[in-house]
Amino acid sequence: MSAKPAPTDIDIHDLLAGRWSPRAYSNEPVDRAQLHRLLEAARWAPSSSNLQPWRFLVFDRHRDEAAFQRAFATLVPFNQKWNANVPLLICVAASTLTPKGEPNQAAAYDTGAAAMALVLQAHALDLAAHQMGGFDRDAFRAAFSVPDDVQLIAMISVGHHGDASLLDETLRERETAPRTRRPLGETAFEGAWGKAFG
Ligand SMILES: Cc1cc2nc3c(=O)[nH]c(=O)nc-3n(C[C@H](O)[C@H](O)[C@H](O)COP(=O)(O)O)c2cc1C
């Protein structure tokens, strides 16, 4: 299963409706030009005062297996299971201070926007990309000497779509489960807090 378009209430752009979080990867490498395009997409994200607080630390199994394995080891066991074949892991981090050394209140917001650009570009290239909060941030920080003023936010696995029928039963069920969202009125208000849009 390499497509799972969102059953949206009204029409939205195919790129947005079509992006999803697959768990079936092939072990085929992602070529460097494609990887470069993902990072370039993120590079052009908007940010508060154009501070560009996002930082990406890339692990390419086919280029540096040892570093890849050290990053892979920080994933929680559930995430390790379905990422066994994945060729790329990308750690998403945010530089939390402004050039004046003050907290950048928009650091996480801007970094999320950059990550979304990366993931959408991956989808546009027919690559599978799956964001993960399930990794050991302390272990990752220690393993890669990440400075204290950098917030470790997520990992993204990226690869070519694989055969979902090879996943175990639990994962296969998740892979084929319908994509759902809360009704819009629960998350979009108008005029007053809690007053549903529309
Ligand atoms: C910040 C973040 C952390 C996530 N962490 C995990 C994770 O650790 N493991 C996992 O399997 N999926 C993880 N996901 C994927 C979400 O479960 C998924 O985006 C959500 O269920 C909606 O599905 P969709 O992306 O296919 O629309 C994460 C997504 C985000 C954005």
The ligand as an SDF file (V2000), in Angstrom:
LIG
                    3D

 31 33  0  0  0  0  0  0  0  0999 V2000
    5.9380   14.7320   15.9690 C   0  0  0  0  0  0  0  0  0  0  0  0
    5.4070   13.3910   15.5510 C   0  0  0  0  0  0  0  0  0  0  0  0
    5.7820   12.2620   16.2500 C   0  0  0  0  0  0  0  0  0  0  0  0
    5.3380   10.9940   15.8380 C   0  0  0  0  0  0  0  0  0  0  0  0
    5.8190    9.8720   16.4770 N   0  0  0  0  0  0  0  0  0  0  0  0
    5.5640    8.6490   15.9740 C   0  0  0  0  0  0  0  0  0  0  0  0
    6.2330    7.4980   16.4900 C   0  0  0  0  0  0  0  0  0  0  0  0
    7.0840    7.5810   17.3900 O   0  0  0  0  0  0  0  0  0  0  0  0
    5.9300    6.2930   15.9410 N   0  0  0  0  0  0  0  0  0  0  0  0
    5.0170    6.1470   14.9360 C   0  0  0  0  0  0  0  0  0  0  0  0
    4.8020    5.0180   14.5070 O   0  0  0  0  0  0  0  0  0  0  0  0
    4.3850    7.2380   14.3930 N   0  0  0  0  0  0  0  0  0  0  0  0
    4.6470    8.4780   14.8740 C   0  0  0  0  0  0  0  0  0  0  0  0
    4.0680    9.5990   14.3220 N   0  0  0  0  0  0  0  0  0  0  0  0
    3.1210    9.4490   13.2080 C   0  0  0  0  0  0  0  0  0  0  0  0
    1.7010    9.7810   13.6460 C   0  0  0  0  0  0  0  0  0  0  0  0
    1.1910    8.7080   14.3950 O   0  0  0  0  0  0  0  0  0  0  0  0
    0.8530   10.0890   12.3870 C   0  0  0  0  0  0  0  0  0  0  0  0
    1.3170   11.2690   11.7850 O   0  0  0  0  0  0  0  0  0  0  0  0
   -0.6200   10.2630   12.7590 C   0  0  0  0  0  0  0  0  0  0  0  0
   -1.1590    9.0530   13.2430 O   0  0  0  0  0  0  0  0  0  0  0  0
   -1.4540   10.6980   11.5500 C   0  0  0  0  0  0  0  0  0  0  0  0
   -1.2810    9.8040   10.4900 O   0  0  0  0  0  0  0  0  0  0  0  0
   -0.8500   10.3220    9.0370 P   0  0  0  0  0  0  0  0  0  0  0  0
    0.4930   11.0220    9.1840 O   0  0  0  0  0  0  0  0  0  0  0  0
   -0.7520    9.0830    8.2030 O   0  0  0  0  0  0  0  0  0  0  0  0
   -1.8950   11.2830    8.5630 O   0  0  0  0  0  0  0  0  0  0  0  0
    4.4660   10.8690   14.7180 C   0  0  0  0  0  0  0  0  0  0  0  0
    4.0820   12.0180   14.0250 C   0  0  0  0  0  0  0  0  0  0  0  0
    4.5500   13.2650   14.4210 C   0  0  0  0  0  0  0  0  0  0  0  0
    4.1590   14.4840   13.6220 C   0  0  0  0  0  0  0  0  0  0  0  0
  1  2  1  0
  2  3  1  0
  2 30  2  0
  3  4  2  0
  4  5  1  0
  4 28  1  0
  5  6  2  0
  6  7  1  0
  6 13  1  0
  7  8  2  0
  7  9  1  0
  9 10  1  0
 10 11  2  0
 10 12  1  0
 12 13  2  0
 13 14  1  0
 14 15  1  0
 14 28  1  0
 15 16  1  0
 16 17  1  0
 16 18  1  0
 18 19  1  0
 18 20  1  0
 20 21  1  0
 20 22  1  0
 22 23  1  0
 23 24  1  0
 24 25  2  0
 24 26  1  0
 24 27  1  0
 28 29  2  0
 29 30  1  0
 30 31  1  0
M  END
$$$$
